[in-house]
Amino acid sequence: MRNRWLIALAAIGLHISIGSVYAWSVLTRPIMVDMGFTLSQTTWTFSLAILMLGLSAGFLGSFAEKIGPKKSGLLAMLFWWA
């Protein structure tokens, strides 16, 4: 039973990691004010993040299948936290 809860927590962690990119629209205005960035600079960062998300999903899908879900999930979370 403990293993099931661990899987559920890992899945939640992965979804929060992926979903944090989509919270960018909420953070755009505060980032512009606090950091002094223009709208084009701020949206460029979001565009780059979405591009990398799509490319990594497309190219690293076979890698994730090769090493398995545990290792690929751990690797993804480590990169997100870095």
N, C-alpha and C positions, 0 to 999 in steps of 0.2 A: 504494500500500500504506500509506503514511503516513496518508492520509485515513481509512482504516478504523480504525486505532488511535486516532485523534483522536475518531472517533465512539464507539468503545467506551469511552474514558475519560470522555467527556461523559455517556454513558448511566450509567456507574457513579456519577459525581458527582451526577446527578439522583436516582438511586435512594437514595444515601446521604442526600441532603437530605430526601427524603420519608420515608425510614425512620427518621430521627432523632426524629421525633415519636413513633413507637411505642416508643422506648427510654425514654420518660418513666416508665413503671411501674418501671423499674429505678432511676431517679434520684429517685423520690418520697421515700423515707426520708432519703437524704443531704441533699436540699434542705430538708426539714422540720427536720432537726437543725441544719444550717449556717445557715439563714436565720431560723429560729424561726417558721416558718409552721405553721398548723394543717393537718390533712388536708383539710378542706374548701377552704381557700385554695389548696392545692397541686393538688387535683383540678379546681378551677374553672379554673385555668390550662390544664390539659390539655384540658378540655372546650372551652374557647375556641379552642385551637389546632386541634382536630379539626373544630370548626364552620367555622372559616375555611378549612381545607383542603378541606372538602366544598363550601363556597360558591364558593371560587375555582375549583375544578375544574368546577363546574356552570355558572358564569357566564362564565368566561374561556376555555372550550374553543373557542368560535367565534372569539374573538380570536386564540388560538394558531394556529388553522387559517388565519386571514387573514394573519398576519405570517410564518408559516412556523416550522418546528421549530427552526432555528438561533437565530433572534432570540428566540423565546419561551423556549427553554431557557436562553439567556444571561440573559434578564430574570429568570427564576425563580431562577437561581443567585445573581444579584446581590441580589435581595430576601432570599434565605435568608442570605446572608453579612452583610447590613446590620444 
